[in-house]
Amino acid sequence: MKLLTSDSNPLFRRWLRLATTPRAVREFGQTLAEGLHLAQAIGESQWPVIAALVRRGSGDGTIERALARLPAQTERYQLTAALYDRISPVEHGVGLTLVIPVGQAPLPVASREDLVYLDSIQDPANVGAVLRTAAAAGIAHVLCGPSTAAAWSTRVLRPAMGAHFRIGISEAVSAETLDDALA
């Protein structure tokens, strides 16, 4: 596991942007997923993991078990507590954050699939709640309008509680594009 101690490290700077700027999630095509529950959902879905970030001094064995379930090629970094706390999406998390690629599901063809369209939902917690509810209801696809909060931002991932890895999510879908796809 590589130790990061400097806030001038280019990787840290990138992760900090992902943590603080929803626009960076779309720009880099990556996001941060914090916690054991999301790590488990990611592992069960076999979603790719770019890197695992661990807070130095964390661990009661649960983090090590979660790390052991990640693909062997996953980069692992230990960050000082001060650095980790700057990028952690939650204040008192467990000390494990995964860097994962953002998914972009293809638009559904015709109207044979159940779907939900989010139009201008600005609150990330509300977007996460809708994603979680859609997944629980067996909805196959959620489409997000261009002015909806970024579905893969760190502030949406946590309240969605793993829904991202059970349903198709398409972002920046205009109402016109939706009409054309489902016609």
Buried (B, 14 or more C-beta within 10 A) or exposed (E): EEEBEEBEBEBBEBBBBBBEBBEBBBEBEBBBBBBBEBBEBBBEEEBEBEBBBBBBEBBEEBBEEBBEEBEEEBBEBBBBEEBBBBBBBEEEBBBBBBBBBBBBBEBBEEEEEEBBBBBEBEEBEBBBBBBBBBBEEEBBBBBBBEEBBBBBBBBBBBBBBBBBBBBBBBBBBEEEBBEEBBE
